[in-house]
Amino acid sequence: MELLIMAYALKTACARNIIGVIPYFPYSKQSKMRKRGSIVCKLLASMLAKAGLTHIITMDLHQKEIQGFFSFPVDNLRASPFLLQYIQEEIPNYRNAVIVAKSPDAAKRAQSYAERLRLGLAVIHGEAQCTELDMDDGRHSPPMVKNATVHPGLELPLMMAKEKPPITVVGDVGGRIAIIVDDIIDDVESFVAAAEILKERGAYKIYVMATHGILSAEAPRLIEESSIDEVVVTNTVPHEVQKLQCPKIKTVDISLILSEAIRRIHNGESMAYLFRNITVDD
């Protein structure tokens, strides 16, 4: 809200260009309609445009298609060069590592990392089995309607619920360093479960790397108590308090690329240099 107020104040003051630097774009996961939900990311894009912004600099959008929500230019910078440099310089014997996608959705990003580092690739498929049902904790939406009336001539086909298989690892991680890559770390339960299955399959060291470290709620405690050896995130989101609670959390500084983007836009220079050797899957 503060950003919208400042942008509108600049607009009413007849500023020629209003450029917003938003390293972590909020609500970026809510870019698709699920059931009868709203596309919050589209709403936020419309609000920013209405407030007067003419350009946005951001980092690693959750979905690249989000740029299409905006009616003005969006520079979606990448943090992968900084994270790749960290792997090469800070992880001992990284040549014995394997890049891991904690879900099939993250496979493209993991493949991009694996190809650049000339490493193997593994994908975790399925989910941990839990005795708790969706109906028990309120996640079942919309609620089941008892004795629902249906038109006599209308017979809808039965909708089968999706069921994921038990969690499995596709790829060899035995005796290797496992590096899980993703774009956002918020609730860490899925990362902790992935680390446990990787340990069971023989990985002797586990790293988690992501661009945005939200690390909300009990994330620092869960990381500290888990099999994860190190969590590496960039400073797109402040997480100094979480680092005090968990020494496993490390930070990679990406201010250099943001400052260079600001300088190039201010001087009217090309932004193409900042996207060199960047693939669509990054």
C-alpha positions as CSV (number, residue, x, y, z in Angstrom):
1,M,0.0,0.0,0.0
2,E,2.9,2.4,0.8
3,L,4.3,1.8,-2.7
4,L,0.9,2.6,-4.3
5,I,0.6,5.8,-2.3
6,M,4.1,7.0,-3.2
7,A,3.6,6.1,-6.9
8,Y,0.3,8.0,-6.9
9,A,1.9,11.0,-5.2
10,L,4.6,11.1,-7.9
11,K,2.0,10.7,-10.6
12,T,0.0,13.7,-9.3
13,A,3.4,15.6,-9.2
14,C,3.7,15.0,-13.0
15,A,6.7,12.7,-12.8
16,R,7.7,11.6,-16.3
17,N,8.7,8.0,-15.3
18,I,7.9,6.1,-12.1
19,I,9.9,2.9,-11.8
20,G,9.3,0.4,-9.0
21,V,12.0,-1.9,-7.7
22,I,10.3,-4.9,-6.2
23,P,12.8,-7.7,-5.7
24,Y,10.2,-10.1,-4.5
25,F,6.8,-9.6,-6.2
26,P,4.1,-10.5,-3.6
27,Y,1.3,-12.9,-4.4
28,S,3.2,-14.2,-7.4
29,K,2.1,-17.8,-6.6
30,Q,-1.6,-16.7,-7.0
31,S,-1.3,-16.3,-10.8
32,K,-3.8,-19.0,-11.7
33,M,-7.4,-19.5,-10.9
34,R,-8.1,-22.5,-8.7
35,K,-11.7,-23.5,-8.4
36,R,-13.6,-20.2,-7.8
37,G,-10.6,-18.3,-6.4
38,S,-9.3,-15.0,-7.7
39,I,-6.1,-14.2,-9.6
40,V,-4.6,-11.8,-7.0
41,C,-1.4,-11.3,-9.0
42,K,-3.5,-9.8,-11.9
43,L,-5.3,-7.5,-9.4
44,L,-2.0,-6.3,-8.0
45,A,-0.7,-5.6,-11.5
46,S,-3.8,-3.5,-12.3
47,M,-3.4,-1.5,-9.0
48,L,0.2,-0.7,-9.7
49,A,-0.6,0.5,-13.2
50,K,-3.5,2.6,-11.9
51,A,-1.3,4.2,-9.3
52,G,1.0,5.4,-12.0
53,L,4.0,3.1,-12.3
54,T,5.5,2.9,-15.7
55,H,8.2,0.3,-15.2
56,I,9.0,-2.5,-12.7
57,I,12.3,-4.3,-11.9
58,T,11.8,-7.6,-10.1
59,M,13.6,-10.8,-9.5
60,D,12.6,-14.4,-10.4
61,L,8.8,-14.3,-10.8
62,H,7.1,-17.5,-9.8
63,Q,5.6,-17.8,-13.3
64,K,7.1,-15.9,-16.3
65,E,3.6,-15.4,-17.7
66,I,3.0,-12.9,-14.9
67,Q,4.7,-10.3,-17.0
68,G,1.7,-10.4,-19.4
69,F,-0.6,-9.1,-16.6
70,F,1.1,-5.7,-16.8
71,S,0.4,-2.9,-19.3
72,F,4.0,-1.5,-18.9
73,P,7.5,-3.0,-19.2
74,V,8.7,-5.5,-16.5
75,D,12.3,-6.5,-16.2
76,N,12.4,-10.0,-14.6
77,L,16.0,-10.4,-13.5
78,R,17.5,-13.8,-12.6
79,A,19.4,-14.8,-9.4
80,S,20.6,-18.1,-10.9
81,P,24.1,-16.8,-11.8
82,F,24.7,-15.8,-8.1
83,L,23.4,-19.1,-6.8
84,L,25.5,-21.1,-9.4
85,Q,28.6,-19.1,-8.3
86,Y,27.9,-20.0,-4.7
87,I,27.7,-23.7,-5.6
88,Q,31.0,-23.6,-7.4
89,E,32.8,-21.6,-4.7
90,E,31.3,-22.5,-1.4
91,I,30.2,-26.2,-1.7
92,P,33.2,-28.5,-1.4
93,N,33.4,-31.3,-3.9
94,Y,30.4,-30.0,-5.8
95,R,31.3,-32.2,-8.8
96,N,29.9,-35.1,-6.7
97,A,26.6,-33.3,-6.4
98,V,23.2,-33.9,-8.0
99,I,20.6,-31.2,-8.6
100,V,17.2,-32.2,-7.2
101,A,13.7,-30.9,-8.0
102,K,11.4,-31.4,-5.1
103,S,8.4,-31.7,-7.4
104,P,7.9,-32.2,-11.1
105,D,6.9,-28.6,-11.4
106,A,10.4,-27.5,-10.5
107,A,12.1,-30.0,-12.9
108,K,12.8,-27.4,-15.6
109,R,14.6,-25.0,-13.2
110,A,16.6,-28.0,-11.8
111,Q,17.4,-29.1,-15.3
112,S,18.8,-25.7,-16.2
113,Y,21.0,-25.7,-13.1
114,A,22.2,-29.3,-13.8
115,E,23.1,-28.5,-17.4
116,R,25.1,-25.4,-16.5
117,L,27.0,-27.2,-13.8
118,R,27.4,-30.4,-15.8
119,L,25.8,-32.4,-13.0
120,G,23.2,-35.1,-12.7
121,L,19.5,-34.5,-12.2
122,A,16.9,-36.1,-9.8
123,V,13.2,-35.5,-9.4
124,I,11.1,-36.2,-6.3
125,H,7.6,-37.4,-7.2
126,G,4.6,-38.0,-5.0
127,E,3.9,-36.8,-1.5
128,A,4.3,-38.1,2.0
129,Q,1.4,-40.2,3.1
130,C,-0.6,-38.7,6.0
131,T,-3.5,-40.1,8.0
132,E,-5.1,-36.7,8.3
133,L,-7.8,-36.1,5.7
134,D,-8.6,-32.8,4.0
135,M,-12.0,-32.9,5.6
136,D,-10.5,-32.9,9.1
137,D,-8.6,-29.7,8.9
138,G,-10.9,-27.6,6.7
139,R,-8.8,-27.8,3.5
140,H,-11.7,-29.4,1.6
141,S,-13.3,-26.6,-0.4
142,P,-16.0,-26.1,-1.3
143,P,-17.7,-28.1,1.6
144,M,-19.7,-31.1,0.8
145,V,-23.4,-30.4,0.5
146,K,-25.7,-33.1,1.8
147,N,-29.0,-33.9,0.1
148,A,-28.1,-31.6,-2.8
149,T,-31.0,-31.3,-5.3
150,V,-30.2,-32.0,-8.9
151,H,-32.4,-31.4,-11.9
152,P,-34.0,-34.8,-12.9
153,G,-32.8,-34.6,-16.5
154,L,-29.2,-33.6,-15.6
155,E,-26.7,-36.3,-14.8
156,L,-23.1,-34.9,-14.3
157,P,-20.2,-37.3,-14.7
158,L,-18.5,-38.3,-11.4
159,M,-15.4,-36.2,-10.7
160,M,-12.5,-38.4,-9.5
161,A,-10.2,-36.9,-6.9
162,K,-6.5,-36.8,-7.6
163,E,-4.3,-39.0,-5.6
164,K,-0.5,-38.7,-5.6
165,P,1.6,-41.8,-5.2
166,P,3.9,-42.2,-2.2
167,I,7.0,-40.1,-2.4
168,T,9.7,-41.5,-4.6
169,V,13.0,-40.3,-6.1
170,V,13.6,-40.6,-9.8
171,G,17.4,-40.6,-10.1
172,D,20.5,-41.8,-8.2
173,V,21.5,-39.8,-5.1
174,G,23.3,-42.5,-3.3
175,G,26.7,-41.2,-2.0
176,R,26.1,-37.8,-3.5
177,I,25.6,-34.2,-2.4
178,A,21.9,-33.3,-3.0
179,I,21.2,-29.7,-4.0
180,I,17.4,-28.9,-4.0
181,V,16.6,-25.8,-6.1
182,D,13.4,-23.8,-6.1
183,D,12.3,-20.1,-6.4
184,I,10.6,-19.6,-3.1
185,I,11.0,-21.1,0.4
186,D,8.1,-20.2,2.6
187,D,6.6,-23.2,4.5
188,V,9.5,-25.6,4.7
189,E,7.6,-28.8,5.4
190,S,7.9,-30.0,1.8
191,F,11.6,-29.3,1.8
192,V,12.1,-31.2,5.1
193,A,10.2,-34.2,3.8
194,A,12.3,-34.1,0.6
195,A,15.5,-34.0,2.7
196,E,14.4,-37.0,4.7
197,I,13.7,-39.1,1.6
198,L,17.0,-38.1,0.1
199,K,18.8,-39.1,3.3
200,E,17.1,-42.5,3.1
201,R,18.3,-42.9,-0.5
202,G,21.9,-42.3,0.5
203,A,22.6,-38.6,0.0
204,Y,25.2,-37.6,2.6
205,K,24.8,-33.8,2.4
206,I,21.7,-31.8,1.5
207,Y,21.6,-28.2,0.4
208,V,18.5,-26.1,-0.4
209,M,18.8,-23.1,-2.7
210,A,16.2,-20.6,-3.6
211,T,15.9,-17.0,-4.7
212,H,13.3,-15.8,-2.2
213,G,13.6,-16.8,1.5
214,I,10.2,-16.0,3.1
215,L,10.8,-18.5,5.9
216,S,7.6,-17.8,7.7
217,A,6.2,-19.2,10.9
218,E,8.3,-22.1,12.4
219,A,10.6,-22.4,9.3
220,P,13.9,-21.6,11.2
221,R,13.1,-24.2,13.9
222,L,12.1,-26.9,11.4
223,I,15.2,-26.3,9.3
224,E,17.4,-26.5,12.4
225,E,15.9,-29.8,13.4
226,S,15.8,-31.3,9.9
227,S,18.3,-33.3,7.8
228,I,19.1,-30.2,5.8
229,D,22.7,-29.1,6.1
230,E,22.3,-25.6,4.6
231,V,19.7,-23.3,3.2
232,V,21.0,-20.7,0.7
233,V,18.7,-17.8,-0.2
234,T,19.2,-14.3,-1.7
235,N,18.5,-11.0,0.1
236,T,15.4,-10.2,-1.9
237,V,13.4,-10.6,1.3
238,P,14.9,-9.5,4.7
239,H,15.5,-12.5,6.9
240,E,18.0,-11.4,9.5
241,V,15.8,-12.6,12.4
242,Q,15.5,-16.0,10.9
243,K,19.3,-16.2,10.5
244,L,19.7,-15.5,14.2
245,Q,17.3,-18.4,15.0
246,C,19.0,-20.9,12.6
247,P,22.7,-20.7,11.6
248,K,22.0,-23.1,8.7
249,I,20.5,-20.2,6.7
250,K,23.0,-18.4,4.4
251,T,22.5,-15.3,2.3
252,V,23.7,-14.5,-1.2
253,D,23.8,-10.8,-2.1
254,I,22.1,-9.8,-5.4
255,S,22.2,-6.0,-4.9
256,L,24.8,-5.7,-7.6
257,I,22.4,-6.7,-10.4
258,L,19.6,-4.5,-9.1
259,S,21.9,-1.5,-8.9
260,E,23.2,-2.2,-12.4
261,A,19.6,-2.4,-13.7
262,I,18.7,0.9,-12.1
263,R,21.8,2.5,-13.6
264,R,21.1,1.2,-17.1
265,I,17.5,2.4,-17.0
266,H,18.5,5.8,-15.7
267,N,21.1,6.3,-18.4
268,G,18.9,4.8,-21.2
269,E,21.2,1.8,-21.8
270,S,20.3,-1.6,-23.0
271,M,19.2,-4.2,-20.4
272,A,20.2,-7.1,-22.7
273,Y,23.6,-7.5,-20.9
274,L,21.9,-8.5,-17.7
275,F,20.1,-11.4,-19.5
276,R,23.1,-12.9,-21.2
277,N,23.3,-16.7,-21.0
278,I,19.9,-16.7,-19.4
279,T,17.5,-19.5,-20.5
280,V,13.7,-19.6,-20.5
281,D,13.8,-22.2,-17.7
282,D,15.7,-20.1,-15.2
